[in-house]
């Protein structure tokens, strides 16, 4: 409220450091799959984009505002965060890898990469949308050139560029 007259660059900086950091706390583990929770989180970012651009016109496109500010959706950022955490478990924490990640049931030489993982059998949608099954599916969709990267920082940057090349 006190920054209404501040320049957009300062408002964007404040949003990224103060607000978005709170929204993304533990986002790699808690990534909601229900639409109303996703919409609630995205609504906060939409209101922030309107505040940063000082454009409260109801017919103004919030999507174009976020594109101009180079703000990816929070859902995209949570997906990258989940995959980066999975990479860390897969390549750098063998104790967790042996407990959480199961071997694949079948590996196609033509379609799959050598780092493919199994997707656990799920009796409920709640478990199916939890971290391990959901991220295992995303991991298996990545190209082999990405999953074979051992350096964690390079992997995270590469995944972000692969999934969302505009940003």
C-alpha positions in Angstrom: 0.0 0.0 0.0 2.8 2.4 0.8 4.5 1.7 -2.6 1.6 2.8 -4.8 3.7 5.6 -6.3 7.0 3.6 -6.4 8.4 2.7 -9.9 7.3 -0.6 -11.4 10.9 -2.1 -11.1 10.8 -1.6 -7.3 7.3 -3.0 -7.0 8.4 -6.1 -9.0 11.5 -6.5 -6.8 9.3 -6.3 -3.7 6.8 -8.8 -5.0 9.6 -11.3 -5.9 11.4 -11.0 -2.6 8.6 -10.5 -0.1 5.4 -12.0 -1.5 6.4 -14.7 -4.0 9.0 -16.2 -1.6 6.1 -16.7 0.9 3.9 -18.3 -1.8 6.7 -20.7 -2.9 7.7 -21.8 0.6 7.8 -25.6 0.4 6.3 -25.4 -3.1 8.3 -28.4 -4.3 6.4 -30.7 -1.9 3.1 -28.9 -1.6 1.9 -28.4 -5.2 -1.9 -28.4 -5.2 -3.7 -30.4 -7.9 -7.2 -29.1 -7.1 -8.2 -26.2 -9.3 -9.5 -23.9 -6.6 -6.2 -24.0 -4.7 -4.2 -23.3 -7.9 -6.6 -20.5 -8.8 -6.3 -19.0 -5.4 -2.5 -18.9 -5.6 -2.5 -17.5 -9.2 -5.0 -14.9 -8.1 -2.5 -13.5 -5.7 0.0 -13.2 -8.5 -2.6 -11.6 -10.8 -3.4 -8.9 -8.2 0.3 -8.3 -7.8 0.7 -7.9 -11.6 -2.1 -5.3 -11.6 -0.4 -3.5 -8.7 3.0 -3.5 -10.2 1.7 -2.2 -13.6 -0.8 0.1 -11.8 -3.4 -1.1 -14.2 -6.7 -1.9 -12.5 -8.9 -1.7 -15.6 -11.1 -4.8 -15.5 -10.8 -5.4 -19.3 -6.9 -5.2 -19.2 -5.3 -8.6 -19.8 -3.5 -9.8 -16.7 -1.8 -12.5 -18.8 -0.1 -9.8 -21.0 0.9 -7.9 -17.8 2.6 -11.0 -16.4 4.2 -11.6 -19.8 5.6 -8.0 -19.9 6.9 -8.5 -16.3 8.4 -11.9 -17.2 6.4 -13.5 -14.4 5.8 -17.2 -15.2 2.8 -18.8 -13.6 3.3 -20.1 -10.1 2.2 -23.5 -11.2 5.1 -23.6 -13.7 7.5 -22.5 -11.1 6.2 -25.2 -8.7 6.7 -27.8 -11.5 10.3 -26.8 -12.0 10.8 -26.8 -8.3 9.4 -30.3 -7.9 11.6 -31.7 -10.8 14.7 -30.0 -9.3 14.1 -31.6 -5.9 13.5 -35.0 -7.6 16.8 -34.6 -9.5 18.6 -33.9 -6.2 17.1 -37.1 -4.7 17.8 -39.1 -7.8 21.4 -38.1 -8.3 22.7 -36.9 -4.9 20.8 -38.6 -2.1 21.1 -42.4 -2.5 19.4 -43.1 0.8 16.2 -41.3 -0.2 16.4 -42.6 -3.8 16.3 -46.2 -2.6 13.3 -45.5 -0.3 11.2 -43.3 -2.5 12.0 -44.1 -6.2 11.0 -47.4 -7.6 12.6 -49.0 -10.7 10.5 -48.8 -13.9 8.4 -51.7 -15.0 9.4 -51.4 -18.6 12.0 -49.3 -20.4 11.6 -48.8 -24.1 14.9 -48.4 -25.9 13.3 -46.1 -28.4 11.0 -43.9 -26.3 12.5 -43.8 -22.8 15.8 -42.5 -21.3 18.0 -44.6 -19.1 17.0 -42.6 -16.0 13.4 -43.5 -16.2 11.7 -44.3 -12.9 8.7 -46.3 -12.0 5.4 -44.7 -11.1 4.0 -46.2 -7.9 0.5 -47.8 -8.0 -2.0 -45.4 -6.5 -5.3 -46.4 -4.9 -6.6 -42.8 -4.6 -6.4 -39.6 -6.6 -5.0 -37.8 -3.5 -1.9 -40.1 -3.6 -1.7 -40.0 -7.4 -1.4 -36.2 -7.3 1.2 -36.2 -4.5 4.9 -35.5 -5.0 6.4 -38.9 -6.0 3.9 -40.1 -8.5 3.3 -36.7 -10.1 7.0 -35.8 -10.3 7.9 -39.3 -11.6 5.6 -38.8 -14.6 7.1 -35.3 -15.2 10.7 -36.8 -14.8 10.0 -39.6 -17.3 8.8 -37.0 -19.9 12.1 -35.1 -19.8 14.6 -35.7 -22.6 17.7 -37.9 -21.8 20.0 -34.9 -22.3 18.4 -33.3 -19.2 18.1 -36.2 -16.9 21.8 -37.2 -17.3 23.0 -33.8 -16.0 24.7 -34.3 -12.6 25.2 -30.7 -11.7 22.1 -29.6 -9.8 22.3 -25.8 -10.6 22.9 -26.5 -14.3 20.0 -29.0 -14.3 17.6 -26.6 -12.7 18.5 -23.8 -15.1 18.2 -26.3 -18.1 14.8 -27.6 -16.9 13.4 -24.1 -16.5 14.7 -23.2 -20.0 13.3 -26.4 -21.5 9.9 -26.2 -20.0 9.4 -22.4 -20.4 11.8 -21.1 -23.1 10.3 -17.6 -23.2 11.6 -16.8 -19.7 
